[in-house]
Amino acid sequence: MDSAVENAAEVFLGRAAALRPSAPAVRDRAKGWSYGHLDAAARAVEQRLGTLGVRPGDRVLARIGSVCEFLALMYGTWRHGATFVPIGRGMRGYHLKSVLADAEPVLVVTTPAEATAADGVPWPAEATVLTLDDFDFEPADAPAGPARPVPADRLALLIYTSGSTSAPKAVACPHAPVAFAARAIQARLEYRPDDVVLTAVPLSFDYGLYQALLSALAGAELLLSDADEHTRLLGYAREHGATVLPLVPSLGEVLVRLTLRDDRPTRVRLFTNTGAALNAPLIAQLRERFPGAKVAPMFGTTECKRMTILEPDGDLAKPGSVGPALPGTEVLVLDERGRALPPGETGEIAVRGPHVMAGYWRAPEPTALRFRTGPDGVVTLHTGDYGRLDEDGHLYFQGRRDDLFKRRGHRMSAIEIEAAALDVPGVREAALLVPEDGRDMVLFTVGEPTSALVLEQLGERLEAAKVPDVCHVLPALPLTPNGKTDRKRLRAYLEET
């Protein structure tokens, strides 16, 4: 594909730096940079990649956590035309080995503590390995001019999935879909120039990374916090005037608990949610503990970034909805033969539009399974998620293919049973393992009620076939580095106990 598109570095940072060079762009726990400073640092990175012999299209892998330098490396890599590969510090060696072999980075950027190896895995001998100390992020001068245009199929990002059930695979994200997705999300959420967007979601997770892009589009400030800093999150939000907080359920629970110790007001006006849905009791607690703050449920997958966004507090009128399709895109619900189903009927969620990414990196078979080109030549992403649309085009998510199952002749979903468990007074979290390998379904809860009481109360809310025979009450649900329930560790818990 020869046609050039605008470099994503110019779409986001270039324009923000030109319009508001002295405005605050990003702050971590140690420092803050303006848009002008961030732009100069990114240009210095671009220049350094050239001296290192990094070519356009090469992969630059970064494992550095949530710091200002992350953004400089990402934008500098894009300016140079190379592909940025963000890896979370929580990724263990078992998965890191397969990621390094798959991505084949020519350059690895890491922290001084991991200069030779990460979690016992040495860096590839073929790659140049630098630490943050090897870069000048406060250059006296930087190259002038806009970022170079890139081919339309040039990859901006490889985003590796968490790999909770198998080896991680990378979603290949070209510049044009990345730019379209961020603009469409911003059109719906409307971040403002005076916003301070606090993300404690890892930047290696696309939910966290896109906060940088949305902030740049709005000219807002991005406030960074790492996973090991959650206990100080509320104070950090107050200190720097955070107005927008992207949440996964575990972060929401942390914030609610922190407000019980310190209920002074904050400036928070908006919570967004994707990755794993906030349950209704948690949403109610957030509204109670953060008066005036609205909640915007969203639904998406890395393969297209975002599918739907519900208007802030739209759940009050449409409980359970995750909103209509992004502007300029289409969400479908399909039957087993790939035919569109009418409103109200449950099927596989599919999506079409300019935000659909380019498939999986070096994985033609999974790509062909999920990214299917129709007779009209348009690619339809088959998500493997199930749900329904209402008459207004609002989507209601009902679970992944693996979350839907039959038991005692009844079809049911893990989400339905988890929602009923969360309706039991005192239950704060719930996760269901569906039947597999001769094992019946098993429920896990967090909260005061005993397992017997939870099952008794479920019997009052669900048909008998949908009530598990076994419930384990845990102090907390295990989480992946991205804040989702780690079902692999729940299965290991069953094997151990």
JOZI-V166434 format. One record per helix or strand of 2 or more residues. SS is the DSSP state (H for helix, E for strand). FROM is the first residue (numbers start at 1). TO is the last residue. If there is no record, write none. Layout:
SS&FROM&TO, SS&FROM&TO
This chain:
E&4&5, H&8&19, E&24&27, E&32&34, H&35&51, E&59&63, H&68&80, E&83&86, H&93&103, E&107&110, H&112&114, E&117&118, E&121&122, E&128&131, H&132&134, E&150&151, E&155&160, E&170&174, H&175&189, E&196&199, H&206&218, E&221&224, H&227&240, E&244&247, H&249&261, E&270&273, H&280&289, E&294&299, E&308&309, H&314&316, E&323&325, E&329&334, E&347&353, H&364&370, E&371&373, E&379&389, E&395&400, H&401&403, E&404&407, E&410&413, H&414&422, E&427&433, E&442&447, H&451&459, H&464&466, E&470&473, H&487&496
